[in-house]
Amino acid sequence: MTEQEKMLMPDQAYPVPEGKYQIGNSLQKNEETTQYGLWVARDRNGQLVLFTDEPIKDEAMGVWDNFSPDGSIVLSDKSKFPEVTWESEPKKVNMTLWA
């Protein structure tokens, strides 16, 4: 499993390697910050989900999915991104982490 895959696994905790990284389509070392280019969407039940690739709406299931092996990350705080609704399109966001 690559370091990027470990960092994107929602159900497991992995230590983040020392140093600072920038994420685009690949993990790159950067001395300033760690940046992730992600998509945020809201499922019909109100759950917020982050995706590594732009998701597609599945009306029948009431969820967004990107069918990517990188998977998705469910956000526990549903109050974030109030502008993102089930009816709206997913929003491209940049998540920045500082080590």
C-alpha positions in Angstrom: 0.0 0.0 0.0 1.4 3.4 -1.0 1.7 6.3 1.5 -1.1 8.1 -0.3 -3.5 5.1 0.0 -2.7 4.9 3.7 -3.5 8.6 4.2 -6.9 8.3 2.4 -8.2 5.1 4.2 -11.2 6.3 6.2 -11.6 3.2 8.5 -8.0 2.9 9.6 -5.5 5.2 11.3 -2.0 5.3 9.9 0.9 7.5 11.0 1.5 10.4 8.7 5.2 10.2 7.5 7.4 13.0 8.8 7.9 15.9 6.4 5.5 18.0 4.4 3.8 16.9 1.3 1.6 18.2 -1.5 -1.1 15.9 -3.0 -2.4 16.3 -6.5 -2.7 13.1 -8.4 0.4 11.9 -6.7 2.2 12.5 -3.4 5.0 15.1 -3.6 7.2 16.4 -0.9 6.8 20.0 -0.2 8.5 21.9 2.7 5.6 24.2 3.4 2.3 22.3 3.7 0.3 19.3 2.7 -2.4 20.0 0.1 -5.1 17.7 -1.1 -7.3 18.5 -4.1 -10.6 16.9 -3.2 -14.3 17.0 -4.1 -17.0 17.4 -1.4 -20.6 16.2 -2.0 -23.6 15.6 0.2 -25.6 12.4 0.0 -29.4 12.4 0.2 -29.3 11.6 3.9 -27.2 14.8 4.5 -23.9 13.0 5.0 -20.9 14.9 3.7 -18.3 12.9 1.7 -14.8 13.8 0.4 -13.6 12.2 -2.9 -10.3 12.2 -4.6 -12.0 12.4 -8.0 -15.2 14.1 -9.1 -18.1 12.0 -8.0 -21.2 11.0 -10.0 -24.7 11.2 -8.5 -26.5 7.8 -8.0 -30.2 8.9 -7.7 -31.4 5.4 -7.0 -29.1 4.9 -4.1 -29.2 8.5 -2.9 -25.4 8.8 -2.8 -22.5 10.3 -4.7 -19.7 7.9 -5.9 -16.5 8.3 -7.9 -15.9 4.5 -8.5 -12.2 5.1 -7.6 -9.9 2.7 -5.8 -8.9 5.6 -3.7 -12.3 5.6 -2.1 -13.9 8.3 -0.1 -13.8 9.9 3.3 -17.0 10.5 5.3 -17.0 13.7 7.3 -18.5 13.4 10.8 -19.5 17.1 11.0 -22.5 17.5 8.7 -22.6 21.3 9.4 -19.6 22.0 7.2 -20.1 23.1 3.6 -23.7 24.2 4.0 -23.7 25.4 0.4 -23.2 21.8 -0.7 -26.6 20.0 -0.9 -28.0 16.8 -2.4 -29.4 19.0 -5.2 -26.2 20.9 -5.9 -23.2 19.8 -7.8 -20.1 18.6 -5.9 -17.7 21.3 -4.9 -13.9 21.2 -5.6 -12.0 22.0 -2.4 -8.4 22.2 -1.4 -7.5 20.8 2.0 -4.3 22.1 3.5 -2.5 20.5 6.4 0.5 21.9 8.3 2.9 19.6 9.9 
